[in-house]
Amino acid sequence: SYVLTQPPSVSVAPGQTARITCGGNNIGSKSVHWYQQKPGQAPVLVVYDDSDRPSGIPERFSGSNSGNTATLTISRVEAGDEADYYCQVWDSSSDHPGVVFGGGTKLTVL
Amino acid sequence: EVQLVESGGVVVQPGGSLRLSCAASGFTFDDYTMHWVRQAPGKGLEWVSLISWDGGSTYYADSVKGRFTISRDNSKNSLYLQMNSLRTEDTALYYCAKGVGDGYNLDYWGQGTLVTVSS
């Protein structure tokens, strides 16, 4: 089955740029979606189809996807961005198609 | 306003059965694919199952295939998950989520219902 690999943690100072990677075999050929989950809350979609933002999501959140790595970039990081972030794809390549999530990355704002 | 409200989570013994429900409002329910996603305590997100808008297509994670059944009643704007042969590793917060676009990304989520499998 398809595997998405994320770093367990990323730390960044306020005002700096955070980059969270999501690795997968030829992930550039898939549409990647990103979710933010704060403690005790349900996940929120922050980027879909590699680089689009749902309404209400700040422009500080952006995404890219090429080759074997997709990246969520958060510019001008704020304390309120501290959360777990998950990448997600639809894997149609196996005998058992399904939604796949990465293991998640905890973003710490120093 | 889109709302998804899950219910049915309880403490159940290993080998037992349970049916979760999700009541949807604020959108045209029968236009959209729907999903169940779970999260074990302190762990990441794990996709469980999806059902197409008309119930004609369903998919399951390997970990639940043959034990769980997803269904929907479009006349009641409701999504269901029948869970049989429950195992301790099925203990998790179960989220109902709405699919968008091609159906495979999830733009709205409920707050979840907690299933605990324990003797």
Interface residues (C-beta under 8 A of the other chain):
Chain A: S1 S31 H33 Y35 Q37 A42 P43 V44 L45 Y48 D49 P54 D84 Y86 Q88 V89 W90 H96 P97 G98 V99 V100 F101 G102 G103 G104
Chain B: H35 V37 G44 L45 E46 W47 L50 Y59 Y60 A61 D62 K65 Y95 V100 G101 D102 Y104 N105 L106 D107 W109 G110 Q111 G112
